[in-house]
């Protein structure tokens, strides 16, 4: 994965994609960095990754999450998730 960046904000669901061939969930999500203006970053979860299951705990909840996203196969993908205490 290239061009990895760190973002902190709330996770919002944009689209639920079809499951992978192996049955694992995939999502297109957004992290809202600036809630006053509604600005943020859009990304997707990798295929056949545990991140597809882990991110479901944070979608549309009122808690700040720190994520890292990067580019892979010309697509912005989720790299890691960390909950802020």
Secondary structure, 3 states (H helix, E strand, C coil): CEEEEEEEEEEEEEEEECCCCCCCCEEEEEEEEECCCCEEEEEECCCCCCHHHHHHHCECCCCCEEEEEEEECCEEEEEEEEECC
